[in-house]
Amino acid sequence: MVAQNPDTPRELERYLRPENTAGLGFDQLCGTAGAVRTGALLNAAPQILGVSLNPQIVQPGDVFLGISGAKRHGAEFVETAVANGAVAMITDTAGLEFLGDGLSIPVAVVADVRKSAAAIAQNVYGTDQRSPKLFGVTGTNGKTTTTYMIRAILDALGEETGLIGTIEMSARGQIIPSVLTTPESTQLHGVLARMAQQDVSSVAMEVSSHSLSYGRVDSLRFAVSGYTNLTQDHLDLHGTMDEYFETKAQLFTAERSERAVVMVDDQYGQRLAERALVPTETLSLDEAHPSAYWRVTELAHSGLGHSFTLRHRDGRELRARTLLPGMFNVANGALAAVMVLASGVELDTLQRALNAGDPLSVAVPGRMQVVGESPVAVVDFAHNSDALAKALDSIRPGEQGRRIVVFGATGERDKTKRPDMGAVAARHADIVIVTDDDPHGEDPAPIREQVASGAQQVLDTERPGVQVHNIAPRAKAVEFAVSLAHANDAILVAGRGHEVSQDVAGIDVELDDRVELAKALNLHGFVTNS
C-alpha cells in the first residue's frame, strides 16, 4: 500500500522524518555537535525540529546544513532555506563568506559539515535512543534481493518490519519511493525515527559504497551486516578495486556493526572475513571453502529455483528453498537466513518460518522477474559483467533452446567494463542484442559500439556461431529478441530491472523492460505471466 504520491521532493521529505519531534534547543545541539555559535544572533535559541542538507526541501523548524558541494556552496542558498522554514544554520568557515549581515536565523560553524551531519540528525531525531534493529547488506550484486528476503523472513517471524533500498522504502507495508539506494544521513535518521514511532522492530537496508563514501550511514550501528560479493563496478567513483573493497570494509568495524555474515566465495570476501573487526560467520556455496562456518549442501532444482540445506560445521542444519532462478539467488537466500540467525533468532524458530512462509521466494521487482515461461522471458537488473554472466547462466532454455540477451551499458560511468560486458554476453548467450541503457549525456551510438566490439571479438576468436546485433531504441531491441525466439528458448532483458524511464540527454523517456517484454511476447503469440 502506497501512503501517498508526493508531487515534489519537499513533499516527499515529510515521509522521511518522524511525524512529530520533541525538539532540541539550538545551543544544546551545537554543544553535542561541537559547533561554535557566530554572528549577530548569538542569543537566539530556537527549538530544532528537523535537519536538512537541501534548502529546497527544508521543513518548518529545521536546522539547515550549509555544505560545500562540487560546484556551489549550500550556504549560498540560505535565503531559500529560511523561506521554507529554517530556524537555524550550521555551516563551515567557507560558508560564512556567503552570509549577509541581515540574516534572520542564528548560525554555528563546524569544521566539516558532511562529517557532522549524521550526528546532528541523530541528536535531533533521537535515533541514538530509539531505533529499529538494523540489518545491513553490502556488496556489488544481490543487495536488493537479500534485503527483500531478510524482510520476508522477519515478516514470517511475526515482526513489524521496514525496508530501505533501491526500489522502495517501507514501514509496516507503507511504501514511499526511494530517492537513493541509501538516503542522505539526515533523511536516513529521520526515516528510522519515523519507523520507530510506528513500532517497526527491524529494518533491512542496502548499504552501498556511495553511502559509505559520503557518510550517509554514519552514526548508525547495524545488528548484523552482510557481504554478498565484489565485482567491477563504480570505478568511476573508487578508481580501483582495492579502493572499492576498502570502502566496503568500513562497514565491518565495531563502530558500525555488532556482528557480520560474509560470503567467502570470492577473494574479497575471504579478505574481508580475515580482517573483519566484529564477530563474523562465513558462508559458502563452494566446496573449495570447507572451513566456512556455513555451507550450502544438498542442492536440487525446485521449480525455476532450488531447494538446499544450510549446514554449520558444528552439525546444525537449516532446510530452505527459493523459487527465484539462479545460483546467486541461492546465495542471497542463504545469506539472508544466516543473517537473521546471527541476530539471535533460534534455529528451530527460523526453520518454522522458512517452512511456513516460503520467504526466500519473495518476488523482487525487476530482479530475475519472470514475464513468460514459454519461451522463458526474464527481466533482471544485471548491469555489470559478473551479474550478467550469472543471470544468463541461471535462465534455462528447453532442449536445443537458445539463450537470447538484450542489454546495454550506462553512459557517463565506468567505460572499461563496456567491451567486457559484450564479451561476457557472447560467451554465455547464443544471440546477443546490444542496445541502449541510460545514455545520460553521452551519445548512445558509441556506447553500443564499444559493447558490441567485445562481443564481436568473442565471435571472431571463440564462438563463431554467436549472433551479434546492434539495435536501438531499446523497445525495438526487445521486440526483435522476441521475434527471433522459439518456445524452447530463454530471453534475458538485462540492466534496468525495475526502472521505468531512461535518462537520454537529461530527459526521462518512459520505458519499462517488463512492459515492453510482455507487449512483445503478446505480439508474437506467446503467453505472459499475469
N, C-alpha and C positions, 0 to 999 in steps of 0.2 A: 504494500500500500504506500503510495506517494503522499507525503504530508501536504505538499502544495507545490506548484510550479513557480518558483521565484522568477520574476521577469528580469531582474538586474542583479549584478554582483552584490550591491548593497543590501537588497532584499535577501539574497542567499546567505549573507553573513549572519543574519538573525538566527538562522538554524545551526550556526556553527559556534554557538555560545549558550550558556545557561539562560533559562527564561527570566531568572532574576538573580541578583547577587547582593550580598550584604554591603559590598562596597569597602574600599580600603582608602584611608587618608593618604593624600599625595606625599606628605612628609614621611609617613610610615613606609610607603612604597619605595621612596628614594633611599631610606635607610637600609632596607633589605637588598636593594639593587646596587648599592654603592654609588648612587647618583648624587651629584652636587648641585644644589639649587643655585640659580644665577638669574640675573636680570632684575627688572624693576618690581616684579610682583612676588618678592620673597615672602611676604606674609600670607599670600593666598594659599589656602589648604583645601582644595576641593576633594570630594569623595570620588574615587575612581571606580567605575562600574565595568569597564571593559578595556581591551587593548587592541590596537590596530597598527599595522605597518603601512597600510594603504589609505591615503587621505580620502579616496573615493568611496570607501566602504565604512568609514568611521560611523559609529553609532553614538547617540547622546550619552554623555558621561564617560567617554573613552579617554585614555591617555594615548596620544598619537606618538609613535616612534619614528622620528625622522632619521632615515637610514641612507647611507651613501650607496647609490646604485651604479650600474655600469655606465650610464650616460648622464644622469641627473641626480641631484641630492634630494631626498624626500623632504628636507626642510624647506625647499623652495615652494612647496605646496601646502604650507601650514594654514594659510587662509582658507583653503578648501576644507581642510580638516576641521577648522573652527566652525565654518559654516554648516558642517554636517553634525556638529555637536561635541567636538573635542573640548575637554575642560583643562587639559594639561599636555605638556610635551616633554619627551626625553629625546635628546639627540647627542651628537658628538661635537667636538670643538669646531670641526669644519662646518657643521650645520648652523652654528651660531652666526656665521657670516651672512646667512640669508634671512635673518630675522630683523624686522624693522623695530623701531623704538616703540611703536604703538601697539605691540602685540598684546592681546587681551587675555592670554592664559599664562600661567606660570610655566617655567622651563627649568629642566635639570639636564646635566651633562654626564655621560659615561664615556669610557674610552672606546668601547666597541659596541654599538647598539645591537647588531645582529647577535653577537655572543650573549648579550644580556636579555634579549627578547623573551626567550623561553622562561627564564627565571622570573621575569616581570609578570608574564602571563600566569605562571604557576602561582604566584603570590596573589594576584588579583582574583583568579578563579578558584583558588583553594584546592588545586589538584594534588598538592603535597599532603593534604589532609584526607581527601576523599577522591578516589578514582577507581574505575573498574580494574580487575586483573587483566594484564596485557599479555597477549601472545604476539610476538613479532616474527615475521618471516622475511628473510633477505636472500639474495641470490639473483642470477640473471633471469632464469626461466622458472616458472612454476609458482611464483609468489601468490598470484591471484587465486589459482585453483586451490592451493594449500590452505589459504585463509578461509575460503568458502567451505572447505572440508572441516577445518577446525570449528568454524561456527556451527556447521551441521551436527558435528559430534556433540558440542556443548548444548545445542538445542535438544538433541535426543536425550541428554542427561537431565533435561528439565531446567536448565539455566536461562536467565534472561540475557540475551547476547547483543553485541554490536559488531560492526564491521567497518573498517576504514581501508579503502584501496582504490585501485584504478577505475573500476566500474562504478562503484557506489559507496556511499556511507549509509549505514543503517543502525537504528536503535530500536529493538523490540518490534521489528517489522516496519518502522517508519523510515522511508528511504528518501534521501536527497542526493542530487548529483555530486560527484566528486569534482573538486577543482584541480587537484593534482593527485598523483599516486599517494603522496603523503602531504597533507595541507601544511601551510606555514606553521611555525611553532605557536604563534599566537592563536591561530584558529584551532590547532590540534588540542591545546589545553582547554580552549573554550568548548569544543565539542565533547571532550571527555568529561568536563564538568556537567554539561547538559545530560550526557548519558548517566552520570552518577545520580543526578536529580531524578531520572526516570527509573532508577533502581536496576540499571544494567549491571550485571555482575562480572561479565567477561567480554573482552573485545579482541578480535583477531585483526591484525594490522599488517599491511605490506610496509616494509622498511626499505626504501630504495637507496641507492648510493647517493643520489642527489639529496635526499633528506638528511643523510649523514654528513655530506659535504657542507650543506648550507645550514646545519644546526636545527633542522625542523623537528627532530626528536630529542633535542636537548631537554634536560630536567625531567625525563621520563625514565622509569625503570621497569623493564619487562619481566614478568614472572618466568616466562620461558621464551627464548629466542631460537629460531630455527634457520638452518642454512640449507639451500637446495643444491646449487651448482654455480659455477662461474665460467662463462664463455665470453668470447669477444663481443663487446657492446659498450656503448657510452665512452669510447676512447676519445671522442671529441671533447669530453669533459676531463677525463682522467689521464689521458696521454699514453699510459702503458698499462698492461695487465697487472703488473706489480702494484702500481698506484691504485688501480681499481680494487685489487684484493685488500690492500691496506685500509682503504675506506670501509669496505665491508667488515673487516676485522674489528673496527671500532665498536661494533655492536656487542662483541663478545668479551666485554670487560665488566668488572664488578660495578662500575659506575652506572652501566646501562642495563645489565641483565642479572637475574638471580641464578638461572640455570640455562643450559643450552642443549640442543639436539642438532647434530651435524651429520649430513650425508657425506660419506668419505669415498665416493666413487669417482672423484676427480682429484687431481693433485692439490688443488686449492683447498678442498675440504679436508684432506689429510693434513695440510699445513695448519689449517685453522684449528683442527682438533688438538694438535700438538701444542699450540700456543694459547688456546683459549684460557682466560683468567677466571673462569667460573666453572662450577661442576658441570661436566659435559658428557652426554651419552652419544655414542656414534652409531650410525645406521648405514647398512649397505645392501644393495641388490646383487653384489658381485661376489662370487666365491673366492676371488683373489684377495678379499679382505676378511679373513677368518677371525681376526682379532676384534672386529666391530662388536659393540655391545649387542646390537640387534641386527639380525639377518632376515631377509625375505627368502622363504623356502616354500616348497610345495605349490609352485606357481602353475595355474591352469586357466585355460580360456573360460570365460563366463560371459555369454552374450558377445558384445563388442569389446568387453573389457576382460578382467581377470579376477579370479579368486586367489588368495595367498595366505600364508601363515607367517606371522612375525615371531621369531624365536630369539629369546635372550640367551646369552651364553651361560646364564645360571639355570636354564631349563624352562623358564616361564614362556608361555605362548599366548598369542592373540590370533584369532582367525578373522579374516576380513575379505571384502571384495569391493571392487569398483567396476561399474558398468561403463565408465569412461574409457575410450580407446587409448592404447599406448602404454608402453612400459614406464614412461615418465609419469603417467597418472598412478601407476602402482607406487612409484617413488613418492609422489605427492601425498597419496593416501597413507603410506607408511609413516612419513614424516609427521603428518597431522596427528595420527593416532599416538605416536610416541611422545609428541609434544604435550598432548593432553594428559597422558600417563605421567609425564615428568612434572606436571603441575600439581600432582598429589592425588589424582583420581585413582581409586582402587582398580586393580586389574579385572576382577570379576564384574565390577560395575561398568567399566568400559566395554567389556565383552558383551554384556547385555545390551548396551546402547548400539554397538556395532551390529548385533543380530537383529534388533527390533526395528531400527530406523533406516538401515542401509545408507548411512550418512555419507559414505565415501563415493556414492553415485550421484551426489548433488549436481544439478545442471548449473553450469557456469557460462553465462552469455559470452559467445564468441571464443570459447576455449574448447576445442575439439567438439564443436556443436554440430550434431548430425542433422542435416537438412533433408537427406534422402538416403535410401538403403539399396536401391537397385536402379542405377549404379549407386555405390556408396558415395555420398556427397557431404563433405565436411568443411566447415569454416573454422579457422584457428588463427590465433594472434601471432604465431611464429614469425619473428621479424629479424632473426639473425641465423647464422649458418647452422649452429648446433640445434636450435629449436626446429628449424626447417627439416633437417635430416631426421630428427626423431619423429616429427609429425608425419612425414612421408612414410617412414618405416612402420608407423602404427596403423595406417589405413591398409586394410587387407582386401585386395581385389579378389574376385572369384577365379575359378580355374581358367587359365590362359588370359586373365584380365590384365589390364594395364593401369599404371599409376599416371594420373594427369595432374599437373600442378599449375596454378595461376598465382603469380606473386610479383612483387617489385621491391625496390629499395627506397628508403626515405631520403628526401633531399635535405641538404644542409646538415647532414650527420656524417658519421664515420664513413668516408669514401672507400677505405681499404677493404671493407667487407663486401662490396658490391660484386666484383668478379668471383669472389669466393662463394657467395650465395648462389650465383649462377652455376658454378661448378658442382656444388652440393646438389642442387636440383637435378642436374644432368646425370649424376651418379645414382640418384635414388628414385628417379621418375623415368617414365618412358616417353612422355610428351611434356615438354617444358614450354609454358606460355608466359613470357616476360611482359609485364605491363607496369602501369604507374601505381605507386603507393601514395604517400603525401609528398609531392614535389617541393612544397613550401615555395621559396623564392627562386629555386633553380629551374632551368629549362628541363622538362621531363625527358625529352628525347635522348640526350647524352647519358642520363642516368640509366635508362633502359639499355642503351648500347653497352655501357660498362658491365651491367649484369649479364647481358646476353653473350658478351665476349668470353666470360668464364665458362658458360655452358657450351659455347662453340668449341672451346679448347678441349673439353672432355669429349665432345662428339668426334673431334678430329683425331684424338690420340687414344681414347679408351673405349668409347661406346658409340660406334658409328651408326647404330640403329636408332639412336635417340632423335626425336623430332624437336626442333627449337623454333619457336615463333615469337615475334616481337609485335605486340598488338596493343593499341590504345584507341579509345579510352578503356578504363577498367571494366565497365559493364559489358562492353563489346567483347573483351577478352574472356570474361566469364561465360558469356553465351557461346562463344566459339569453342571453349573447352567442352561444354555440354553437347554441342553439335557433333563433336568427334567421338563421344562416349557411347559404349555399348553397356548393356545391363550388368555385365560382369566386371566392369571397370570400377576404378575408385578415383574420385576427384577431390583434390585439396585446394581450397582457395585460402591463401595464407597471407598474414602480415598485418591485417587490420582488425580482425576479430569482431568485437562489439561496437566498433566505431561507426558512426552514422553519417559522417561527412569527410570529404577530402579537403586538405588545405592546398589550393592551387593559386600560387602568386598572391597569397593573403586573402583569398576568397574561399569561404566554406561552400563546397559543392556537395549537395546531398547525395550520399551513396552509402548503402548498407550491403555488404557482401552477402549476408544471409538472405536479404530480399532479392537481390539480383540472381543468386544461385537458384532460389525457389522459382522465380519467374522463368529462368532458362530451362529448368527441368520440366516445368509445366508446358512450356512452348514446344518442347521436343517429345512430349508424350510420356514423360516419366512421372512417377508418383512421389510426392513430397511428404515429409512428416508434418502432422498438424501442429 
